Amino acid sequence: MARAVRAASVLPRHFVGELVASGWFVIGHDQRALHARISKIGTVREFIDWFDSTYVEPTDK
């Protein structure tokens, strides 16, 4: 069953709510969304450095 694309600030207006055959994104828009977020931090290298210094591994309970 097709699911609607979730609204996101990085998606062009014509893609918001458009049905897709599988997954959460129109083909290629997952990469666009990821790169849009990376660019808010800086370069890919800066994003990786930021992520590595910020992310905390969940502890098993």
C-alpha positions in Angstrom: 0.0 0.0 0.0 1.4 3.4 -0.9 2.1 5.9 1.9 2.0 9.7 1.7 5.3 11.6 1.9 5.6 13.3 5.2 5.8 17.1 5.0 9.3 18.4 5.5 10.8 21.8 4.9 13.3 20.3 2.4 10.7 18.9 0.1 9.4 21.0 -2.8 5.7 21.8 -2.4 4.6 19.5 -5.2 6.0 16.5 -3.3 4.3 17.1 0.0 1.5 14.5 0.4 2.3 12.8 -2.9 1.8 9.0 -2.8 4.8 6.9 -3.3 5.0 3.2 -4.1 7.3 2.3 -1.2 9.3 3.9 1.5 8.9 7.3 3.0 10.5 9.4 0.2 10.1 10.0 -3.5 13.2 8.4 -5.1 16.3 10.6 -4.4 14.6 12.8 -1.8 16.0 10.9 1.1 19.5 12.0 0.0 18.3 15.5 -0.6 16.8 15.7 2.9 20.0 14.3 4.4 22.3 16.7 2.5 20.1 19.7 3.4 20.5 18.8 7.0 24.3 18.3 6.6 24.6 21.7 5.0 23.1 23.3 8.1 26.1 22.0 10.1 28.7 22.7 7.4 30.6 20.3 5.2 30.2 16.5 5.3 33.4 16.3 7.4 32.1 18.9 9.8 28.8 17.0 10.1 30.6 13.7 10.8 32.8 15.4 13.5 29.7 17.1 15.0 27.7 13.8 14.9 30.6 11.8 16.5 31.0 14.3 19.3 27.2 14.6 19.9 25.7 11.1 19.5 25.5 9.0 22.6 25.1 5.2 22.1 22.0 3.9 23.9 22.8 1.6 26.8 21.3 -1.9 26.9 19.0 -2.4 29.8 
